[in-house]
Amino acid sequence: MIEEISRVDADVVVTLAVHTSAGTLPILAYKNEEQKARFVPDLARGRGSGA
């Protein structure tokens, strides 16, 4: 998905990549289940941004 989007707009890809790698993945890897349930659904739906 990132590769295809980057063909059109690299700025969007950078935002998406940071949101995923620096925002969401650390929550999934290091936070407890309560924190995951609190933050990840909104991040996955685009209702927030990870930074």
N, C-alpha and C positions, 0 to 999 in steps of 0.2 A: 504494500500500500504506500509506504513512504517513497519508494522509488518512482511509482507512477505519479504521485502528487508532486514530487520534485521536478518532474518534466514541465510542469505548469508554473509552479510558484515555490521557489526554494525557501522563501521566508516562512511560509506556512509549515514546511517540513521541519525547519529548525525549532519552531514553537512546539510542534507535535512531538518531536524527538526529546526535547527537554522536559516537556510535560510527562512523557512516559518514563524516560530513564532517570531523571533527577527528582521527579515528583511522585509518581505512582509506584514504581518498582521498589524503592526503599521501604515504603509503607508495607507492601506485600512481603518483603523479605525480613523486616525487623520489628514490626509492630505486633501487638497482641490482637486477638480476634475481635475484640470490642472496637479497637481503633480501625482495623480493616473495615469492619462493617459500617463504621461511622463515615469514613472518608472515601473509600474506593468506589462505591456505587455512583456518587456524584461526579467524581473525577472521570469515571468511565462514560458517563452520560454527557460530559461536557458542561456540567453545571458548576464547575470550578476549574482552577488551573493549578497544576503542580509546578513548583519552582524550587 
